[in-house]
Amino acid sequence: MSNQELVDRFINYLAVERRYSDETVKAYVFDLQKFESFLQESGNSDFLAVQLYDVRLYLSFLDEQKLSRNTISRTLSSLRGFYHFLIRNDYVDENPLSYISFKKKQLRLPQYLYEEELEKLLGAAEGTQILDYRNRALVELLYATGIRVSECKNIKLQDVSFDLGVILVFGKSNKERYVPFGHYAAAAIQEYLEMTRPELMSKYQRHHDYLFVNRLGDPLTAGGIEYILKQVMKKTGLTGSLHPHMLRHTFATDMLNNGADMRTVQELLGHASLSSTQIYTHVTKDALQRNYNQFHPRAKRESNNRGNNK
């Protein structure tokens, strides 16, 4: 069986049985194509003939490319998944990656916005131009819900319930979850639906149910959302860039800092594992100091000052 046939069957397995998103499937395909190119240069491109030695050579090759450890780890994970699929379907007898061990470096803490920065961002998104209403709604919703950009771009009108204050979100592997949103996000979205979306849809004769649209009335893409956030960030006067995931990180950090339990945050973020949420347990120095002063019995003197009782 050819490499392409094997990859096609693997793709079908990921999409149909595992229900992985298009983006995730593309990442797997990309990793497999890179591996196949390496094998071709080595003289034998047959996936079914790969041995442990080939994988070790590939690992050395990836390291020479100065790729990040996270990227290399993800690549090896894709290959492991592929060969696990081949074993399950009796295409090979052994997984050539079984004895490969590659540890990622300690994860860096996610970047998030401090309260003052967030307020400046929300203020910069305000305006009276037709697209300003959309931009404000976009920023408010991303911060209010912590949803991923890939989830945000796929929201449709019927997924939003203003009465219940929740949005139906389709996460990774098409897993559904309801995410609540508050008054500020609701008001911003409703204003956008009144002032922006109908006019653009009518002007350019578009007919679809996606919530967020671009200036031509077409569904907003992930790249479009990232571009909008960068433009809004420029208006704040703050240094540095704003990646859409920073609003997700800010949402999670603020929830935990204000007393939310980790299981709740896990559900809201759509994390399959609690370990993915634990990285957000970092808090600011002010929050640490505040909690220390509040809960440690010897953090501060009692009002009757024991020092006077000598």
Secondary structure, 3 states (H helix, E strand, C coil): CCHHHHHHHHHHHHHHHCCCCHHHHHHHHHHHHHHHHHHHHHCCCCHHHCCHHHHHHHHHHHHHCCCCHHHHHHHHHHHHHHHHHHHHCCCCCCCCCCCCCCCCCCCCCCCCCCHHHHHHHHHHCCCCCHHHHHHHHHHHHHHHHCCCHHHHCCCEHHHEECCCCEEEEECHHHCEEEEECCHHHHHHHHHHHHHCHHHHHHHCCCCCCECCECCCCCECCHHHHHHHHHHHHHHHCCCCCCCHHHHHHHHHHHHHHCCCCHHHHHHHHCCCCHHHHHHHHCCCHHHHHHHHHHHCCCCCCCCCCHHHCC
